[in-house]
Amino acid sequence: MTDAAATLLARLAARGWSIGVAESLTGGLVAARITSVPGASEHMRGGVVAYATDLKRDVLDVPAALLAERGAVDPDVAQAMADGIRRVAGADVGVSTTGVAGPDPQDGKPVGTVYIAVSTPVGGAVEALALSGTRAHIRDATVDAALSLCAAAISVDA
């Protein structure tokens, strides 16, 4: 399952860029997938698993007012996390995941509500997902989507 991660790393290499990962519901799975590819250390700066809301605020600089108003599962929070990990890791690219993997809803958001975001020197992207299935399936599908969104955002053709 490293094809998407290998594609991402190849695109980072083509641009001479590095990446940092900020994860909530995926708990380190995005970083694990990237680092499973030999040579990932050339471009992977590091990651933060900000599972708790206060870590999103204190480590990744997600605005407290945004978190208070909308909760942690929000597209603007995902973008702020991606922007924050770029700063924290000193990376060119930041990718983030936040959402509800289940088994219970969170902050009024149903299970399967997921937001992923990418931040690059040339812009960003946010994607909303409405996933179903088991907790493991939701987390795995989120990893796949995050790697794909990130690779697309840094395509050498973009």
Secondary structure, DSSP 8 states (H G I E B T S, - for coil): --HHHHHHHHHHHHHT--EEEEESTTTTHHHHHHHTSTTGGGTEEEEEE--SHHHHHHTT---HHHHHHH-SSSHHHHHHHHHHHHHHHT-SEEEEEEE--SSS-BTTB-TTEEEEEEEETTEEEEEEEE--S-HHHHHHHHHHHHHHHHHHHT-TT-
